[in-house]
């Protein structure tokens, strides 16, 4: 793949071609190897500054972005909503302009309002990474999910993926629906009618998505079963009569999991509500890859920071859906990945000597 960087932000999955997605995943594979070494730090972003700006609670995403930046030797600054001037009435754009005046290289933002990362990108020279904006998108979660599936299944093309739960309020579902269908998987969404409306079928690329009213229909024959939590902070009781009723009719149990293929894998973006959307025997079972997702989240976020932060000019991250190329096959930019592997190995050798 030609090494081109046409955009400097990662605001969503829409706009990424299959080639670009695959290149991020291949880069993440290299950083997964780095995380398994005794010395995990490489100097690829030395001298760069990364600001993590989080306006919503987060454990996995914020921590993994922080560790990712530090393992790349960047200077990492963490700001949450309670410690920012937003509590004093400052607008998001004023916060962004003040941060921009300090010349950071990358700003990672999570915000409850859809489109907040796009607002930052319009006023900041720094690269902006969307770490989740309202119910809109969560691109790095979809990328880490794809990496986890690819490690187990070899390719996403032709796989059947069931996504269950609160689809309506899920940024994870939106990003995954687009990414998975872009890479050739077929996706079934299922949940209560109020939380999985039929119009969500339009999220797919090439018509590879359908919405089921019964989760059993979505699970049957699936290669991957992905469970989403009930996002109580984004809804009222009109969407869901009771958690107990939800667990009975829509929770993933061992009995329901038997409808999937014998080698089907189970995923969950976290945090889990055990006993509600997923039973503990499924979450902790042999088919569960939930902790693999966490490990891959670190690798994916290292890859994203590396590619956007000047570690390599090898990623086009245009976010305009109208410009998305129609790609029939997954591509594998071996040359770019091999050069990254060599660079990371050399950096590892240098840091071992110091």
Secondary structure, 3 states (H helix, E strand, C coil): CCCCCCCCCECCCCCCCHHHHHHHHHHHHHHHHHHCCCCCCCCCCCCCEEEEEECCCCCHHHHHHHHHHHHCCCEEEEEEHHHCHHHHCCCHHHHHHHHHCCCCCEEEEEECCCCHHHHHHHHCCCEEEEEEECCCECHHHHHHHHHHHHHHHCCCCCCEEEEECCCCCCHHHHHHHHHHHHCCCEEEEECCCCCCCHHHHHHCCCCCEEEECCHHHHHCCCCEEEECCCCHHHCCCCCCCCHHHHHHHHCECHHHHCCCCCCCEEEECCCCCECCCECHHHHCCCCECHHHHHHHHHHHHHHHHHHHCCCCCCCCCCCCHHHCCCCCCCCCCHHHHHHHHHHHHHHHHHHHHC
